């Protein structure tokens, strides 16, 4: 009964399948690159994810690695 329960699901952790905002498709192993603040109310910041090939192609650095 000593299981580690993670109550927080950080948005910076890799997701199984998600939308890559750079090549505009659903793919695996995306990372959170940036959060766009639209500034028109709470919780409206859009998270932009990129897959690994796009990180290399566009020189993107995940937020968690900065
Ligand atoms: Zn991509």
PDB file of the backbone (N, CA, C, O) and the ligand in Angstrom, with CONECT records:
HET     ZN  A 101       1
ATOM      1  N   UNK A   1       0.837  -1.215   0.000  1.00  0.00           N
ATOM      2  CA  UNK A   1       0.000   0.000   0.000  1.00  0.00           C
ATOM      3  C   UNK A   1       0.861   1.250   0.000  1.00  0.00           C
ATOM      4  O   UNK A   1       0.435   2.307   0.465  1.00  0.00           O
ATOM      5  N   UNK A   2       2.081   1.126  -0.525  1.00  0.00           N
ATOM      6  CA  UNK A   2       2.973   2.267  -0.530  1.00  0.00           C
ATOM      7  C   UNK A   2       3.158   2.811  -1.946  1.00  0.00           C
ATOM      8  O   UNK A   2       4.257   3.197  -2.346  1.00  0.00           O
ATOM      9  N   UNK A   3       2.108   2.830  -2.654  1.00  0.00           N
ATOM     10  CA  UNK A   3       2.209   3.322  -4.021  1.00  0.00           C
ATOM     11  C   UNK A   3       2.342   4.838  -4.064  1.00  0.00           C
ATOM     12  O   UNK A   3       1.747   5.567  -3.270  1.00  0.00           O
ATOM     13  N   UNK A   4       3.131   5.273  -5.004  1.00  0.00           N
ATOM     14  CA  UNK A   4       3.297   6.715  -5.185  1.00  0.00           C
ATOM     15  C   UNK A   4       2.186   7.233  -6.090  1.00  0.00           C
ATOM     16  O   UNK A   4       2.077   6.869  -7.261  1.00  0.00           O
ATOM     17  N   UNK A   5       1.391   8.071  -5.514  1.00  0.00           N
ATOM     18  CA  UNK A   5       0.280   8.621  -6.305  1.00  0.00           C
ATOM     19  C   UNK A   5       0.605  10.045  -6.714  1.00  0.00           C
ATOM     20  O   UNK A   5       0.897  10.902  -5.880  1.00  0.00           O
ATOM     21  N   UNK A   6       0.550  10.269  -7.984  1.00  0.00           N
ATOM     22  CA  UNK A   6       0.804  11.619  -8.479  1.00  0.00           C
ATOM     23  C   UNK A   6      -0.516  12.344  -8.647  1.00  0.00           C
ATOM     24  O   UNK A   6      -1.332  12.023  -9.510  1.00  0.00           O
ATOM     25  N   UNK A   7      -0.689  13.318  -7.801  1.00  0.00           N
ATOM     26  CA  UNK A   7      -1.938  14.073  -7.884  1.00  0.00           C
ATOM     27  C   UNK A   7      -1.836  15.196  -8.906  1.00  0.00           C
ATOM     28  O   UNK A   7      -2.842  15.724  -9.380  1.00  0.00           O
ATOM     29  N   UNK A   8      -0.588  15.549  -9.238  1.00  0.00           N
ATOM     30  CA  UNK A   8      -0.416  16.613 -10.216  1.00  0.00           C
ATOM     31  C   UNK A   8      -0.038  16.022 -11.564  1.00  0.00           C
ATOM     32  O   UNK A   8       0.821  15.145 -11.652  1.00  0.00           O
ATOM     33  N   UNK A   9      -0.671  16.497 -12.586  1.00  0.00           N
ATOM     34  CA  UNK A   9      -0.306  16.107 -13.937  1.00  0.00           C
ATOM     35  C   UNK A   9       0.245  17.350 -14.626  1.00  0.00           C
ATOM     36  O   UNK A   9      -0.490  18.119 -15.246  1.00  0.00           O
ATOM     37  N   UNK A  10       1.541  17.524 -14.503  1.00  0.00           N
ATOM     38  CA  UNK A  10       2.166  18.716 -15.056  1.00  0.00           C
ATOM     39  C   UNK A  10       2.028  18.756 -16.571  1.00  0.00           C
ATOM     40  O   UNK A  10       2.209  17.737 -17.238  1.00  0.00           O
ATOM     41  N   UNK A  11       1.716  19.899 -17.107  1.00  0.00           N
ATOM     42  CA  UNK A  11       1.544  19.998 -18.558  1.00  0.00           C
ATOM     43  C   UNK A  11       2.852  19.903 -19.323  1.00  0.00           C
ATOM     44  O   UNK A  11       2.860  19.830 -20.552  1.00  0.00           O
ATOM     45  N   UNK A  12       3.954  19.904 -18.593  1.00  0.00           N
ATOM     46  CA  UNK A  12       5.249  19.874 -19.274  1.00  0.00           C
ATOM     47  C   UNK A  12       5.735  18.457 -19.510  1.00  0.00           C
ATOM     48  O   UNK A  12       6.752  18.245 -20.172  1.00  0.00           O
ATOM     49  N   UNK A  13       5.008  17.484 -18.970  1.00  0.00           N
ATOM     50  CA  UNK A  13       5.419  16.107 -19.177  1.00  0.00           C
ATOM     51  C   UNK A  13       4.949  15.630 -20.545  1.00  0.00           C
ATOM     52  O   UNK A  13       3.903  16.064 -21.027  1.00  0.00           O
ATOM     53  N   UNK A  14       5.702  14.753 -21.166  1.00  0.00           N
ATOM     54  CA  UNK A  14       5.304  14.257 -22.491  1.00  0.00           C
ATOM     55  C   UNK A  14       3.957  13.563 -22.448  1.00  0.00           C
ATOM     56  O   UNK A  14       3.639  12.831 -21.511  1.00  0.00           O
ATOM     57  N   UNK A  15       3.201  13.804 -23.452  1.00  0.00           N
ATOM     58  CA  UNK A  15       1.888  13.204 -23.554  1.00  0.00           C
ATOM     59  C   UNK A  15       1.926  12.088 -24.590  1.00  0.00           C
ATOM     60  O   UNK A  15       2.713  12.144 -25.536  1.00  0.00           O
ATOM     61  N   UNK A  16       1.109  11.107 -24.424  1.00  0.00           N
ATOM     62  CA  UNK A  16       1.108   9.980 -25.348  1.00  0.00           C
ATOM     63  C   UNK A  16       0.781  10.447 -26.777  1.00  0.00           C
ATOM     64  O   UNK A  16       1.552  10.231 -27.712  1.00  0.00           O
ATOM     65  N   UNK A  17      -0.355  11.074 -26.910  1.00  0.00           N
ATOM     66  CA  UNK A  17      -0.716  11.615 -28.216  1.00  0.00           C
ATOM     67  C   UNK A  17      -1.242  13.028 -28.029  1.00  0.00           C
ATOM     68  O   UNK A  17      -2.056  13.292 -27.143  1.00  0.00           O
ATOM     69  N   UNK A  18      -0.783  13.898 -28.847  1.00  0.00           N
ATOM     70  CA  UNK A  18      -1.243  15.270 -28.730  1.00  0.00           C
ATOM     71  C   UNK A  18      -1.078  15.975 -30.076  1.00  0.00           C
ATOM     72  O   UNK A  18      -0.543  15.418 -31.034  1.00  0.00           O
ATOM     73  N   UNK A  19      -1.545  17.189 -30.112  1.00  0.00           N
ATOM     74  CA  UNK A  19      -1.519  17.959 -31.342  1.00  0.00           C
ATOM     75  C   UNK A  19      -0.237  18.755 -31.444  1.00  0.00           C
ATOM     76  O   UNK A  19       0.089  19.539 -30.553  1.00  0.00           O
ATOM     77  N   UNK A  20       0.480  18.559 -32.516  1.00  0.00           N
ATOM     78  CA  UNK A  20       1.681  19.342 -32.756  1.00  0.00           C
ATOM     79  C   UNK A  20       1.279  20.604 -33.507  1.00  0.00           C
ATOM     80  O   UNK A  20       0.731  20.546 -34.608  1.00  0.00           O
ATOM     81  N   UNK A  21       1.563  21.733 -32.893  1.00  0.00           N
ATOM     82  CA  UNK A  21       1.125  23.001 -33.477  1.00  0.00           C
ATOM     83  C   UNK A  21       1.989  23.422 -34.651  1.00  0.00           C
ATOM     84  O   UNK A  21       1.642  24.364 -35.362  1.00  0.00           O
ATOM     85  N   UNK A  22       3.103  22.745 -34.867  1.00  0.00           N
ATOM     86  CA  UNK A  22       4.017  23.177 -35.926  1.00  0.00           C
ATOM     87  C   UNK A  22       3.742  22.465 -37.249  1.00  0.00           C
ATOM     88  O   UNK A  22       3.687  23.103 -38.301  1.00  0.00           O
ATOM     89  N   UNK A  23       3.569  21.144 -37.197  1.00  0.00           N
ATOM     90  CA  UNK A  23       3.219  20.477 -38.450  1.00  0.00           C
ATOM     91  C   UNK A  23       1.723  20.185 -38.528  1.00  0.00           C
ATOM     92  O   UNK A  23       1.229  19.580 -39.479  1.00  0.00           O
ATOM     93  N   UNK A  24       1.017  20.644 -37.478  1.00  0.00           N
ATOM     94  CA  UNK A  24      -0.448  20.580 -37.461  1.00  0.00           C
ATOM     95  C   UNK A  24      -0.970  19.170 -37.652  1.00  0.00           C
ATOM     96  O   UNK A  24      -1.670  18.853 -38.614  1.00  0.00           O
ATOM     97  N   UNK A  25      -0.597  18.339 -36.689  1.00  0.00           N
ATOM     98  CA  UNK A  25      -1.085  16.974 -36.737  1.00  0.00           C
ATOM     99  C   UNK A  25      -0.975  16.300 -35.376  1.00  0.00           C
ATOM    100  O   UNK A  25      -0.211  16.730 -34.512  1.00  0.00           O
ATOM    101  N   UNK A  26      -1.744  15.248 -35.205  1.00  0.00           N
ATOM    102  CA  UNK A  26      -1.676  14.477 -33.972  1.00  0.00           C
ATOM    103  C   UNK A  26      -0.482  13.545 -34.057  1.00  0.00           C
ATOM    104  O   UNK A  26      -0.314  12.816 -35.034  1.00  0.00           O
ATOM    105  N   UNK A  27       0.339  13.577 -33.027  1.00  0.00           N
ATOM    106  CA  UNK A  27       1.531  12.756 -33.042  1.00  0.00           C
ATOM    107  C   UNK A  27       1.905  12.359 -31.630  1.00  0.00           C
ATOM    108  O   UNK A  27       1.266  12.771 -30.661  1.00  0.00           O
ATOM    109  N   UNK A  28       2.949  11.551 -31.526  1.00  0.00           N
ATOM    110  CA  UNK A  28       3.386  11.093 -30.207  1.00  0.00           C
ATOM    111  C   UNK A  28       4.542  11.943 -29.706  1.00  0.00           C
ATOM    112  O   UNK A  28       5.196  12.673 -30.450  1.00  0.00           O
ATOM    113  N   UNK A  29       4.758  11.808 -28.398  1.00  0.00           N
ATOM    114  CA  UNK A  29       5.950  12.378 -27.765  1.00  0.00           C
ATOM    115  C   UNK A  29       6.088  13.879 -28.010  1.00  0.00           C
ATOM    116  O   UNK A  29       7.160  14.355 -28.382  1.00  0.00           O
ATOM    117  N   UNK A  30       5.044  14.591 -27.808  1.00  0.00           N
ATOM    118  CA  UNK A  30       5.133  16.036 -27.945  1.00  0.00           C
ATOM    119  C   UNK A  30       5.590  16.639 -26.634  1.00  0.00           C
ATOM    120  O   UNK A  30       5.419  16.050 -25.567  1.00  0.00           O
ATOM    121  N   UNK A  31       6.170  17.816 -26.729  1.00  0.00           N
ATOM    122  CA  UNK A  31       6.603  18.548 -25.545  1.00  0.00           C
ATOM    123  C   UNK A  31       5.953  19.918 -25.569  1.00  0.00           C
ATOM    124  O   UNK A  31       5.683  20.486 -26.627  1.00  0.00           O
ATOM    125  N   UNK A  32       5.711  20.432 -24.372  1.00  0.00           N
ATOM    126  CA  UNK A  32       5.151  21.770 -24.273  1.00  0.00           C
ATOM    127  C   UNK A  32       6.227  22.799 -24.605  1.00  0.00           C
ATOM    128  O   UNK A  32       7.247  22.877 -23.919  1.00  0.00           O
ATOM    129  N   UNK A  33       6.009  23.568 -25.626  1.00  0.00           N
ATOM    130  CA  UNK A  33       6.998  24.544 -26.060  1.00  0.00           C
ATOM    131  C   UNK A  33       6.705  25.904 -25.473  1.00  0.00           C
ATOM    132  O   UNK A  33       7.601  26.549 -24.927  1.00  0.00           O
ATOM    133  N   UNK A  34       5.503  26.339 -25.572  1.00  0.00           N
ATOM    134  CA  UNK A  34       5.185  27.657 -25.044  1.00  0.00           C
ATOM    135  C   UNK A  34       3.706  27.756 -24.720  1.00  0.00           C
ATOM    136  O   UNK A  34       2.887  26.965 -25.187  1.00  0.00           O
ATOM    137  N   UNK A  35       3.391  28.759 -23.901  1.00  0.00           N
ATOM    138  CA  UNK A  35       2.000  29.019 -23.554  1.00  0.00           C
ATOM    139  C   UNK A  35       1.658  30.420 -24.026  1.00  0.00           C
ATOM    140  O   UNK A  35       2.265  31.403 -23.602  1.00  0.00           O
ATOM    141  N   UNK A  36       0.694  30.490 -24.895  1.00  0.00           N
ATOM    142  CA  UNK A  36       0.286  31.792 -25.410  1.00  0.00           C
ATOM    143  C   UNK A  36      -0.717  32.418 -24.450  1.00  0.00           C
ATOM    144  O   UNK A  36      -1.737  31.821 -24.105  1.00  0.00           O
ATOM    145  N   UNK A  37      -0.401  33.617 -24.037  1.00  0.00           N
ATOM    146  CA  UNK A  37      -1.306  34.328 -23.157  1.00  0.00           C
ATOM    147  C   UNK A  37      -2.186  35.243 -23.986  1.00  0.00           C
ATOM    148  O   UNK A  37      -1.725  36.256 -24.511  1.00  0.00           O
ATOM    149  N   UNK A  38      -3.431  34.889 -24.098  1.00  0.00           N
ATOM    150  CA  UNK A  38      -4.333  35.715 -24.906  1.00  0.00           C
ATOM    151  C   UNK A  38      -4.780  36.942 -24.121  1.00  0.00           C
ATOM    152  O   UNK A  38      -5.130  37.965 -24.710  1.00  0.00           O
ATOM    153  N   UNK A  39      -4.772  36.845 -22.794  1.00  0.00           N
ATOM    154  CA  UNK A  39      -5.042  38.002 -21.968  1.00  0.00           C
ATOM    155  C   UNK A  39      -6.493  38.426 -21.934  1.00  0.00           C
ATOM    156  O   UNK A  39      -6.797  39.559 -21.560  1.00  0.00           O
ATOM    157  N   UNK A  40      -7.385  37.550 -22.312  1.00  0.00           N
ATOM    158  CA  UNK A  40      -8.793  37.926 -22.299  1.00  0.00           C
ATOM    159  C   UNK A  40      -9.565  37.054 -21.324  1.00  0.00           C
ATOM    160  O   UNK A  40     -10.623  36.514 -21.648  1.00  0.00           O
ATOM    161  N   UNK A  41      -9.018  36.930 -20.130  1.00  0.00           N
ATOM    162  CA  UNK A  41      -9.729  36.152 -19.131  1.00  0.00           C
ATOM    163  C   UNK A  41      -8.857  35.038 -18.584  1.00  0.00           C
ATOM    164  O   UNK A  41      -7.838  34.692 -19.184  1.00  0.00           O
ATOM    165  N   UNK A  42      -9.247  34.477 -17.455  1.00  0.00           N
ATOM    166  CA  UNK A  42      -8.456  33.413 -16.824  1.00  0.00           C
ATOM    167  C   UNK A  42      -8.562  32.098 -17.576  1.00  0.00           C
ATOM    168  O   UNK A  42      -9.622  31.748 -18.095  1.00  0.00           O
ATOM    169  N   UNK A  43      -7.458  31.378 -17.627  1.00  0.00           N
ATOM    170  CA  UNK A  43      -7.462  30.056 -18.234  1.00  0.00           C
ATOM    171  C   UNK A  43      -7.590  30.070 -19.733  1.00  0.00           C
ATOM    172  O   UNK A  43      -8.026  29.085 -20.329  1.00  0.00           O
ATOM    173  N   UNK A  44      -7.217  31.171 -20.353  1.00  0.00           N
ATOM    174  CA  UNK A  44      -7.353  31.246 -21.798  1.00  0.00           C
ATOM    175  C   UNK A  44      -6.016  31.061 -22.502  1.00  0.00           C
ATOM    176  O   UNK A  44      -5.933  31.126 -23.728  1.00  0.00           O
ATOM    177  N   UNK A  45      -4.971  30.829 -21.713  1.00  0.00           N
ATOM    178  CA  UNK A  45      -3.661  30.622 -22.320  1.00  0.00           C
ATOM    179  C   UNK A  45      -3.639  29.327 -23.112  1.00  0.00           C
ATOM    180  O   UNK A  45      -3.996  28.271 -22.590  1.00  0.00           O
ATOM    181  N   UNK A  46      -3.232  29.399 -24.341  1.00  0.00           N
ATOM    182  CA  UNK A  46      -3.190  28.214 -25.188  1.00  0.00           C
ATOM    183  C   UNK A  46      -1.818  27.572 -25.118  1.00  0.00           C
ATOM    184  O   UNK A  46      -0.790  28.229 -25.282  1.00  0.00           O
ATOM    185  N   UNK A  47      -1.830  26.291 -24.874  1.00  0.00           N
ATOM    186  CA  UNK A  47      -0.572  25.558 -24.828  1.00  0.00           C
ATOM    187  C   UNK A  47      -0.234  25.069 -26.225  1.00  0.00           C
ATOM    188  O   UNK A  47      -1.073  24.512 -26.934  1.00  0.00           O
ATOM    189  N   UNK A  48       1.005  25.290 -26.595  1.00  0.00           N
ATOM    190  CA  UNK A  48       1.452  24.841 -27.915  1.00  0.00           C
ATOM    191  C   UNK A  48       2.497  23.745 -27.750  1.00  0.00           C
ATOM    192  O   UNK A  48       3.532  23.931 -27.110  1.00  0.00           O
ATOM    193  N   UNK A  49       2.195  22.609 -28.343  1.00  0.00           N
ATOM    194  CA  UNK A  49       3.090  21.462 -28.246  1.00  0.00           C
ATOM    195  C   UNK A  49       3.770  21.226 -29.584  1.00  0.00           C
ATOM    196  O   UNK A  49       3.243  21.577 -30.640  1.00  0.00           O
ATOM    197  N   UNK A  50       4.944  20.628 -29.519  1.00  0.00           N
ATOM    198  CA  UNK A  50       5.654  20.275 -30.738  1.00  0.00           C
ATOM    199  C   UNK A  50       6.241  18.880 -30.590  1.00  0.00           C
ATOM    200  O   UNK A  50       6.681  18.489 -29.509  1.00  0.00           O
ATOM    201  N   UNK A  51       6.242  18.135 -31.687  1.00  0.00           N
ATOM    202  CA  UNK A  51       6.828  16.809 -31.664  1.00  0.00           C
ATOM    203  C   UNK A  51       8.349  16.925 -31.777  1.00  0.00           C
ATOM    204  O   UNK A  51       8.894  18.003 -32.016  1.00  0.00           O
ATOM    205  N   UNK A  52       9.007  15.800 -31.602  1.00  0.00           N
ATOM    206  CA  UNK A  52      10.469  15.831 -31.594  1.00  0.00           C
ATOM    207  C   UNK A  52      11.063  16.282 -32.931  1.00  0.00           C
ATOM    208  O   UNK A  52      11.966  17.119 -32.927  1.00  0.00           O
ATOM    209  N   UNK A  53      10.601  15.768 -34.067  1.00  0.00           N
ATOM    210  CA  UNK A  53      11.143  16.249 -35.346  1.00  0.00           C
ATOM    211  C   UNK A  53      10.966  17.752 -35.531  1.00  0.00           C
ATOM    212  O   UNK A  53      11.852  18.413 -36.073  1.00  0.00           O
ATOM    213  N   UNK A  54       9.852  18.293 -35.096  1.00  0.00           N
ATOM    214  CA  UNK A  54       9.633  19.730 -35.229  1.00  0.00           C
ATOM    215  C   UNK A  54      10.532  20.506 -34.272  1.00  0.00           C
ATOM    216  O   UNK A  54      10.961  21.616 -34.589  1.00  0.00           O
ATOM    217  N   UNK A  55      10.819  19.937 -33.111  1.00  0.00           N
ATOM    218  CA  UNK A  55      11.738  20.611 -32.192  1.00  0.00           C
ATOM    219  C   UNK A  55      13.100  20.770 -32.840  1.00  0.00           C
ATOM    220  O   UNK A  55      13.750  21.804 -32.687  1.00  0.00           O
ATOM    221  N   UNK A  56      13.531  19.747 -33.562  1.00  0.00           N
ATOM    222  CA  UNK A  56      14.831  19.804 -34.220  1.00  0.00           C
ATOM    223  C   UNK A  56      14.774  20.735 -35.428  1.00  0.00           C
ATOM    224  O   UNK A  56      15.668  21.554 -35.643  1.00  0.00           O
ATOM    225  N   UNK A  57      13.707  20.595 -36.208  1.00  0.00           N
ATOM    226  CA  UNK A  57      13.608  21.370 -37.445  1.00  0.00           C
ATOM    227  C   UNK A  57      13.517  22.866 -37.177  1.00  0.00           C
ATOM    228  O   UNK A  57      14.102  23.674 -37.898  1.00  0.00           O
ATOM    229  N   UNK A  58      12.782  23.220 -36.142  1.00  0.00           N
ATOM    230  CA  UNK A  58      12.565  24.640 -35.878  1.00  0.00           C
ATOM    231  C   UNK A  58      13.399  25.157 -34.702  1.00  0.00           C
ATOM    232  O   UNK A  58      13.285  26.320 -34.314  1.00  0.00           O
ATOM    233  N   UNK A  59      14.227  24.292 -34.147  1.00  0.00           N
ATOM    234  CA  UNK A  59      15.076  24.708 -33.035  1.00  0.00           C
ATOM    235  C   UNK A  59      14.282  25.098 -31.809  1.00  0.00           C
ATOM    236  O   UNK A  59      14.582  26.097 -31.155  1.00  0.00           O
ATOM    237  N   UNK A  60      13.267  24.306 -31.498  1.00  0.00           N
ATOM    238  CA  UNK A  60      12.403  24.620 -30.378  1.00  0.00           C
ATOM    239  C   UNK A  60      12.972  24.015 -29.096  1.00  0.00           C
ATOM    240  O   UNK A  60      13.537  22.922 -29.104  1.00  0.00           O
ATOM    241  N   UNK A  61      12.811  24.742 -28.009  1.00  0.00           N
ATOM    242  CA  UNK A  61      13.263  24.267 -26.707  1.00  0.00           C
ATOM    243  C   UNK A  61      12.061  24.140 -25.800  1.00  0.00           C
ATOM    244  O   UNK A  61      11.367  25.127 -25.556  1.00  0.00           O
ATOM    245  N   UNK A  62      11.796  22.936 -25.291  1.00  0.00           N
ATOM    246  CA  UNK A  62      10.659  22.759 -24.387  1.00  0.00           C
ATOM    247  C   UNK A  62      10.785  23.621 -23.139  1.00  0.00           C
ATOM    248  O   UNK A  62      11.891  23.885 -22.668  1.00  0.00           O
ATOM    249  N   UNK A  63       9.668  24.052 -22.616  1.00  0.00           N
ATOM    250  CA  UNK A  63       9.670  24.912 -21.436  1.00  0.00           C
ATOM    251  C   UNK A  63      10.380  24.239 -20.277  1.00  0.00           C
ATOM    252  O   UNK A  63      11.057  24.907 -19.495  1.00  0.00           O
ATOM    253  N   UNK A  64      10.238  22.942 -20.157  1.00  0.00           N
ATOM    254  CA  UNK A  64      10.814  22.216 -19.027  1.00  0.00           C
ATOM    255  C   UNK A  64      12.333  22.165 -19.092  1.00  0.00           C
ATOM    256  O   UNK A  64      12.991  21.922 -18.081  1.00  0.00           O
ATOM    257  N   UNK A  65      12.899  22.395 -20.286  1.00  0.00           N
ATOM    258  CA  UNK A  65      14.348  22.299 -20.454  1.00  0.00           C
ATOM    259  C   UNK A  65      15.046  23.646 -20.387  1.00  0.00           C
ATOM    260  O   UNK A  65      16.264  23.719 -20.554  1.00  0.00           O
ATOM    261  N   UNK A  66      14.303  24.703 -20.148  1.00  0.00           N
ATOM    262  CA  UNK A  66      14.932  26.010 -20.107  1.00  0.00           C
ATOM    263  C   UNK A  66      15.449  26.342 -18.733  1.00  0.00           C
ATOM    264  O   UNK A  66      16.011  27.418 -18.527  1.00  0.00           O
TER     265      UNK A  66
HETATM  266 ZN    ZN A 101       5.496  18.328 -35.390  1.00  0.00          ZN
END
